[in-house]
Amino acid sequence: MQRTIATIFAFVFWLVSVPVVSAQNSFSEVARNLKVTLEKDTARRGEAITFSVSFDIPQGWHTYPGVQHPSADDEAPKVRFRTDLRKEKNAIVVDEVVEDPATKEESYKNKPIWYVYNSAVWKRKLVILPNATTGKQTIQIASILPVCIDGEGGRCLSPGEPFEVNLTITDDPPAEPDAKYKSAVDKALERLASMASPPAPANGAANPPRSVVTEQPSVEDAKGVVPPAASLDEHEANLKWVADNLQWVADKPATTQREGLLTFLLSAAFWAGVALVTPCVFPMIPITVSFFLKQSESEHHRPLKTAVIYCGTIIIVLGIAALTLLTAFRALSVHPVTNILLGLLFLVFALSLFGMYDITLPSGLARFTSSREGKGGIVGTVFMALTFTIVSFTCVAPFLGGFGGMAQSGNFKTWELVLGALVFSTTFAAPFFFLAMFPSLIKKLPKSGAWLNAVKVVMGFLEIAAALKFFRTAELRLLPVSEFFTYDLVLGIWVALALLCGLYLLKIFKLPHDHDVEPNIGVVRMLLGLTFIALGIYLTPALFKRGAEKENQRPAGIVYAWVDSFLLPEPSSLPWSVNLKGTIDVARKEADRTGKSQYIFLDNTGVTCTNCQLNENTVFRLQEVREHLLKYRLVQHYTDEVRAEFYPNGADRDRREDEASQNLAFQRKVFKDERLPLYAALEVTKDKVYVRSIYRESKINDTAAFTRFLRDNLKPYQPAVQAAAK
């Protein structure tokens, strides 16, 4: 058992060693020492030269190579460099990898994938077109280059604009392009020619000037989806029209952030309070107070100084552990190895709490700290606090995770995470400040006994439930579809655990540590037992299917919504469009016809954005969220590569990447933010388009707040009322 404890402590200290990931808001802040260079400054038309892109990657971030692992999925993220011929007409990037950065192999959905850490250098070929303009030119190199925070909880940032390098193109006769590049060069020349010479109108009429922006026909498919724009130029012009015509309703992001911070801090205080009554903590109180009683008998005892040193040590040590967990939560929370280890760790704790065995400190560590406690004074007080913190950490760590999930979104700045860690550790240490000041208060605390053993058993049931969730998360990360810890299996075991816990509290059965001979039970214990049994009965209907699609039944209420999202249900589809202007046109016609406002939900997302996929596959599937989403017209703006399934007639990768690049430029221009995901609620009348509100939480942890965001923005904007309110 001591070996097991040593392993647990090694794991805990490994967590503490994980570096802090600071909040970064743009690609330029993350890609440090960015350099884009050419192998030479002068080139001849038709010639191929090598360019390189390099930068340093901070700890806690990663990117990808240009060529992925041979066994990886086709959609595995990879870096791509390309040419946008609408902006760059002198050279093209050809798909030849000259050099890729060093990679590290990891597992993703049970398949290997290559990641790039620390630093990266990509080298590719650039071919000067035969009809390029001579002289000194600025060459633009577009890219799909995501740099992401480690772990599924992290966001990705991409370059908002093409890279630029200076090149002098000589006026020497053009060289014949290399045979392996000839096809790409010919294709580029054809595209440039078609862009420069649009087809003449019928009957030989002059081609009248017209705006690229066109009113989209009021044609939607059966799901209300508007097809994409007919061309890249039309999509770009449409986005410009939308950006120029949006009218902003005062969105108060500062208020939202303060409310989110307050919720975060209150959550930290709540979970610290819960941790105080855990089995690891409460039995330490008499030992702690006896130490201070001895201190109070000394001749030069200063109770205030002793209390400050003791609690200050707890706050510092526990605060560092809490901050480490909060900042590393993004990288650790969904890694399969971490989830398996946590699941096993919780099972070990649960079986110990049930009375199968006892977990104790390694004797060497206990002797080391105890020998220094006996010295008294400042050193003894510090080591007493260290002993207390180490012993308590096995029970406290799970409650750190209770509010750690809120930090996973990346919505909090570093100082806010520090504040949350301090609130947690200070709340936890506060009662011991008063016990250190007034040791006699221990006499008024309830003695440990049958009630404490009941708390242990209940925590054991809860930790088994948590372990199953960790195992399910690990399996979803290793396999495309869960086969062992399925949603139905885990929910079924949760129902059984709730019923068993309720029966235990009602003393229907006993466990090894139960020696209470009193036949009756207290009122509080009875009510808690009935609550667990009621919870099990309440969740039971969700185990049964209904309808042609065989979906789980959904008990009404926020309790099931929380359980459902916690267990990561299977994803479901929604009627998304990728054409914002076309959707606005349809909404305006409908508003004109009905005299009622129409509403659009804009989802700025990405194929390589893990938070985006997590929200779309979990939160958006929740019944109360889905019901509100379906009251909007839904539009997705992909900022890395638009998915091919949105194009009924097909679209090549260049088209889809160029359109995504336009979407990213639109997001940066309109919302002054390039982080993903970013959600916006729009209201459309027959002559106006309002931006009603923006939801910036990267990973949606507060489902109720997101539901309120959707619901509140379905009410018509009334300028007169709003002005009066101000």
N, C-alpha and C positions, 0 to 999 in steps of 0.2 A: 504493500500500500504506500510505503514511503516513496518507492520509485514512481508510483502514479502521481503522488503529490508533487514530486520534483518535476515531473513532466508538465504538470499543470502550471507550476510557477515559471518554468522555462517559457511556456506559451504566453503567459501574462507578460513577462518581461520582453518577449519578442514583440508583443503588441506595443509596448511602451517605446520600443526602439524605432517604430515606423515614423518617418519624417513628416512634418507638417506640410500640407499643400495649401499654399496661399491662393486666395481668389484672384483669378486673372480674367480680364474682360475682353481681350482682343488677341488676335494671332500675334501681332507685333510684340506684345508683352511676354508671350510664352516662347516664341522662336527667337532665342537670344543669339547675338552675333550672326545674324542672317547675312549671307553673302550669295550673290548671284553673279557668276563670272563666265566669260567666254575664253576658250583656249587661245584666241588671238583677237586683236582689235580690228583687223582688216580681212575682208573676204571677197571672193569673186562670185558673181551670179552663177547659180548652179552648183556651187561648192557646198559641201557638208562640213560643219564644224561642231565641236563638242562644247556644250555648256554645262555648268555645274550649279547646283543649289545646295547650300549647307547651312546648318545652324545647330546650336546646342539646345538640348532638351532638358528642362529642369527636372529634379527628382519629383516623382509622383505623376509624371506625364509620359506619354508615349506617342509614337506615330507608326507608320507601316512602310514596308518596302514597296517597290514597284511590281515585283513578282511575288505572288503568295506561294505558300507551301503547296506542293502538288496534290496533296490530299484534302486541301481546304475547299469549302463550298465556293461556287462561282461568285456569290455575293460577298465573300470575305473582303473586308476593306483593304484597299491598296492605293498607293500614290500614283497619280497619273499626271503627266504634263501634256499640254495640247496647244492648239492655235485657234483663236477666235478670228476667223477671216473677216468678220465685219469690222474688226479693229486693227488687225495686223495683216498687211497685204504684201509684205516683203519677204517673209520667211515662214516656214512651217516646222513644227516639231514632228519628227517621225518616231514611230513606236519601236525604238531600238534601245535596249538597256546597255549602256556602256559600263556603268558601275552602280551598284545598289549598296545601301548601308548595311552594316553588320546587324544580324537579327538574332532574336531569342525565341525559341519555339515554346509555345504554351498550348494548352488545350482549350477549345471553345466548342461547346455543343458536341462533345465527344469526338472532335476532329482537331488535328493540329493546325495551328495558325502562327505566322511569324509576326513578331512585334519588334519595334526599334526603340531603344532607350539611349539616354545620355547624349549622343550626338549622331548626326546623320549627314551623309553626302550622297546626292543623286547626280549621276552624269548621264546625259542624253545627247542625241544628235539633232542639230538644227540645219535645215537645208534652205539656202538662199534661193528664192524663186527666180527663174530666168528673166521675168519681166520686172524685177524689183527696181525701185528707184535708187539711183546711185547717190553717193555722198554719205554724209554722216546721218545715220538713222537710229531711232530708238526702237528696239525690238521688244515686243510684248509677248511674254510667255505665261499663258494661263495654266491653272493647275487644279487638281483635286488633291488637296494635301491636308487632311485632318490631323490635328494634334489634340490628343484626348487625355483627360484625367484617368488614371488607372482605375479599373473597376467599373462595374455597370452603373454605379451611381454618379459617374463623372460625365461632364459635358465635353463636347468637341468644339474646337475653334478652327476656322479655315481662313486662308488669305481672302480678303474681300476684293482685292484688285489684282490684275496680272503683275508678275514680276517684270521689271524693265532693265534692259542692258543696252549699252551704246555700241554700235558697230558701224564701221566705215565700209560701204559697198563700193568697190572700184568700178570704173567704167570700161574695164577690159571686156572683150567679147565673152558672152556667157559660155560657161563650160557645160558639157553634157552631164546631166545628173547621173549619179551612180545607178546602175540597173536596178538595184534593190529598192531604190527610192523613187523610181520613175513613176510607178503607179500612183503613189501618194501625191507627187508633184502634179501629174496630169489631172487628178481629181480636184486638187486645190485650184488649178487654173480654170477648170470648168466651172467650179462654184463661183469664183471671182467674176468670170464672164457673165454668168447668169444673174449675179447680183448687180452688175453694172448695166446690163441691158435687159430690163423687164420686157415680157412679151407685149407686142403691139396689140391694141384693142381691135375688135372685129370691124369689118367694113372700111378699114383703112383710116378710121377717124383718128384725129390727134389724141394723144394720151393726156387727158386732163389731169392737172395736179389734184391729188386727194390726200386726205389724212390716212395714215396707216390704221388709226383707231377706227374700228367699225362697230356699229351696234350689233351685238350678237343676236342671232335669231332666238326667239323664245322657244327653243327646242331643248327639252330635257329627256333623258331616258326614263325608264320606268321607275328608277330610284331617285329621280330629280337631279341627275348629274349633268352639268354642262360640259360639252367636249372641250378639249384644249384649243388654244389659238391656232390658226391655220399656219403660221410661220413664226420664226424667231423674231423678225422685225415687228410683226404685229403684237407678239407677246411683250416685247420691250416697250413699244409705244403704249400698249394698254396699261402697263405698270406705271409709266410716266403719267398717264391721264389720272390713274387712281391716286398717285402720290400728290398730284397738283389739286385734286378735288376733294380730298379728305378734309373734313371739318372736325376739330378736336373738341370733345367734351372733357372738362377738367377731370383728369384721371388722377389722382393723388397717390402716386407711388410711395411717397415718403410715409404717408399714413399707413399704407398696407405693410410696409417694412416694419414700422413700429409695432403694429398689431402682431405681426408675425414674431418679432423679437420678444414681445411681452408673453405671447403664448409659449414660446420656446423656454423662457426663463421660468415661467410658472410650472411648465412640465418638468424642468430640472428640479425645482423645489419639491414638487409632488413626489417624484420618484425617489428623491433623497429621503423624504419623510417615510415612504413605504419601506425603504431599505433599513431604517432604524429598528423595525420590529421583526427583522428576519432572524432565523435561528443562529446565524453566525455572530450577530451583533449583540443581541440582548444578553446572552450569558456572559459577555465580556464586561458588562456594566459593573457587577459587584467586584470583579478583579480590579477594574479601573479605580473605583471609589476607594477600595481598601488601600491602593497605592497612595491616593491623595490624603487619606486619613493618617497614614504614616508620615507623609510630608508635613501635615498640619501640626504634628507633635514636635517638629524640630524647632529650635530656638529662634532661627531667623526666617521663619516661613513667611513668604509673601504670596498669598493666594492669587492675587490678580496676575502677577508675573507668571506663576505656574500655569494658570488657566490659559493665558495668552500663548505661552510656549507650546503647551500641549495641543491646543486647538489649532494653532498656527501650523504645527507640523502636519496634522491631519489634513488641513486645507491645502497645503503645498503638495504633499505626496498624492492625495486623492485627486487634487485639481489637475496635476500633471497627467495622471492616468486617465482622467475624464477627457482632458483636452486631446490627448493622443488618440483615444478612441473616437472622439468626434471628428477629428481631422482625417483619421485613417478609415473611418467608417465607409466612405465611398469605395475605397479599394478592397476592403475586407468583406463587406456585407454580402456580396454575391459571388465571391470566388468559391468554386466548388470545394476546394480543400479546406478553406476556412469554415464553410458551412458544415462539412462533415466533422471537422474537429470540434466545433461548437456543439453539434448534435450529440457526439459521443461524450463531451464534457458534461452536458446537461443530463444525460442518462446516468453518468457516474454520480453526479450530485443527487439526482432523484432517488436512486436506489439507496444511497446513504441516508437521505432524509426519511425514507421508508423504514430504515432500521436494519437493512441487510448487512451493513458494515459501518464503521466510523472513519471519517476522514480527519486526520490530525496533521499538525505541522511536522515537517522533518525535524528530528531531534536536534540535529546540529544547528539549525536556524533558531529553534526555540532556546537552546542553551546560549547561543551568541547574544540574542536580544535580552534574555532574562538576566544574564550576568551584568549587563550594562544598566539595566533598570535598577539593580541593587545599589548602584553608586549614588543614587539620589541627585538632587540639584538639577541643573539644566540638562546635563547629559542623560541622567536617569529619566527625566520627563520626556526628552526627545525620543529615547528608545522605547519608552512605554507607549508613546503615540505611534511609533513605527510598528511595534508588535500588534497593537490594536488594529491598525490599518491593514496590515498583511493578513491577519486572521479574518478580518471582516470582508476582505476583498472577494473571497469566493462567493459570498452572497450579494455583495454590492455590484459586481460586474454585470450581472444580467439586467439590473435596473439602470445602469449606465446606457445599455442598449435601448431601454424604454424610451428615452428621449433622444438617443443618438440617431435614430432614423430620421428625425426632423433635420438634422444637419447634413444628411446624405444628399439633399437637393442641391447643395452648393449655394443656397440662397443667402447664407450668412457670411459676413466678413470675418476675418481672423479675430478681430477684437471682440466680436459678438460671440464667437465660439469660446474665447477665453472667459468672457463674462458668464456664459452658461456653465462652464466648468467650475468657476468660482461659486456660482449660486448653488450648484449641486453639492460641492464639498463643504461650503459654509453652512448650508442647511443641515447637512449630516453632522457637522462638528458642533453646531450651536448648543444642543442639549448638554454636551460634555463640558462646555465652558461653565455652565451653571453648576454642574455636578462637581467640577474641579474647585469652583468658588465655595460651594456649600456641600461638602461630602455627606452631611447628615440627611440630605434629601433622599438618599438611597433607601432609607427606611420606609418611604412612602410609595416606592415602586412595587408592583406586584412581583411575587417570587415566581421563578420559572418552575414549571411542573407540567401537569396534563395539558393546560392551555397552550404552552409553548410547543409541546410535542404535536398537538393538533395543527398548529401553524406550520411545523415542519412537513407534515404529511400533505397538507394542502399545497404547499410550495412544491412538493415532489410531483404532484399531479400536474401542476402548471408547467414545471420544467420538462416533463415528458411531452406535453403538448407543444412546447417551444422546440424541443429536439426534433419532433416530427416535421415541423415547419422548416427547420434548417435542412433536414434530409431532403425534403421536397425541393427546396431551392437549389440544392446541389445537383439533384437529378435533372432539373430543368436546364441547368447550365451545361450538363454533360450530354444530355440526349435531346433531340428535337421535340419528342413527345414523351411524357413520363410514362413509364411502364410498371414501376414498383410503387412509389409513393404518389399515387394518383390523387387527384382532388377528392374523389369520392372516398377513397380509403382513409386519407388523413382526416377528412371531416367525420367519417364514421367512428374513427378512434377518438376524436375529440368529443363526440356525443357520448361514447362509452365512458371516457374519463370524467366528464361532467356528472354523469349519473353516479359513477362509483364514488367520486368525491362527496357528492351530496349524501349518499348512503353512509359513508364513513362518518361524516359530521353528525349524522343522526344516530351513530353508534350501532348500526346494523352489523358491522364487523369490526375487528380490531387488528392492529399490526404489532410487531414484536415489542416496540417501545411503549405500548399502551398498557399501563399498570393501574389506571384509575378504576377503582371498584365502585365508584358512585354510579348508580343506575340511571339517574336522571341527567338531563342536559340543560344548559343555560338557554335563555331566550335568544341571545345573539347567535350562539352556535346553531340553534334550530333554524333561525331565519337564513343564515348563510347556507345551511344544508338544503333548504327548500329552494334557495336561489340557484344553486348549482343544478339541482334536479330540473327546475323550470327551464334553465338554459339548455340542458340536454334535450328536453321535450321540444323546446322552441326550434332547435336546429334540425330535429329529425326529418321534417318534411323536405328539407333541401337534399336529402339522400335519394329522393324519388324523382323520376323524369316525367316530363309532360310535353304534349304537343308533338307535331311531326318531326321537329328538329331534335327531339329528345334532350331538351335543356333541363337543368336542375330547377325545381321549384324554388321560389325565392320568398322566404318569410318576410313580412313587412317590417320596417324599422331600421334604425341606424346600427343596431347590434349586429344583425346579419350582414349588413353592408361592410362593417369593419372586419368581421370574420372572413367574409368572401374575399375581400381585397388582400387580407393577410395571407391567405392560402394560395394566392396567385392562380386565379381561374384561367381556363382556356380562352384565347382571344376570339373576338367576333368582329364582323365587318360592319362598316358604316358607309353611307353613300357620299364619298368624297369626290370633289372635283379639284383640278389644278388650275382652273381658269378663273381668277378673281374678277377681272373686268366683265367677262361673260356672265358670271353669276350675279354681279351687281346689275347688269342690264336686265336680266330676267327678273330680279327682285324689284327693280324700279317699275317695270311694266305691271307686275302684280300689285305693287303699292298703288299705282295709278288706277288700276282696275277696281281694287277693293277699298281704297281710301285708308288702308291700314299699313303701318310700318312693317317692313320685312327685316329679318335679322340674319347676319352672316357670322359664322365662327371661323376665324382664320388661324390655322395651325402652322406655324413656322417650324419645320421639322427636317429630318435628314435620314437617309438610309443607314448611315454609320453612327447615328446618334442613339446611344443605348437608352438614355433617359426617355427619349421620344417614344421608342418602341415599348418601353416598360409602361409608360402612361397609357399609350394607345391600346395595349393588350391587357391592361388590368383595370385602371381607373375608368377609362371610357366604356368599359364593358359593364360596369355596375349599373343596375337597373335605374336608380334615380338619376345617375349622370347621363346614361343613354337616353332616357326620356326627355331630358332637357336639351341634349345635343340635337335630337331629331326635330326640335322646334326651330332650329337654325338651318340655313343652307351652309353646307360644310365645304370648306376650301383648305387644301394643304399646299403650302409652298415649300417644296424640297429645295435645300440650299447646297446639296452636294451632287445629287443625280436624281432626276425625276424617274420614278418607276415606269418601266415599259408598259405595264398593263393599263396605264391611263390613256394610251394612244390607240384608238380603235383601228387606225390604218397603219400602225407601226411608226417607229421613229428610231433613228440610229443613235448611238451613244453620244456622238458629238452634239446632236440636237438637244438631247436630254440634259447633258452637262452644261451646255450654253444657257439653256433655260433656267437651270438651277443657279448658275452664276448670276443671272439677271435677278432672280428671286432674292439672293443674298444681298446684292446691291440695293434692292428695294427695301429690305429689312433694315439695313444700316442707315439708309437715308430717312426712312419714315420713323422707325422706332429707336434710332440711335443706339442700337444694340445688336450684336451678332451672336449672342449666346442662344443655344437651343436646349429645349424647346421654348418658344415664346407664343403665347396665345392672345388673340385680340378679338373682342366682340364689337361688331359693326352693326349700325342701324341704317337702313336704306329707306328713304321716302321717294316720292316721285321726282324730286329735284335735288336731294341732298344725300350725302353719305357721311355719317358720323362715326368717329372712333369713340365708342362708349367707354371702354375700359381695357386694360391690359393685365394679364395674369402672368407673372414672371417667375413663379416657383418652378425650378427646373424639374425636380421629381415631385409629383403631387403627393405629399404626405397627409395634408389636411383635406380629406375628401369633402367634408362638410363645407369648408370654405370655398372649394372649387365649385361645388353645387350651388352655393349662394351666388357666386360670380356669374354662373350661367343663368340662374333664375332672375337675378336682379336686373340683368341687362336685356331681358325680354320685355321690359316695360318701355313704352314710347318716351323719347326724350322731349321734355317740355321746357324750352328756353326761358319762358316767362317765369315759371315756377322756380327753375334753377337760379335765375338772376335774383329773384326775391329771397331765396334761401341764403344767398351769399351776402 
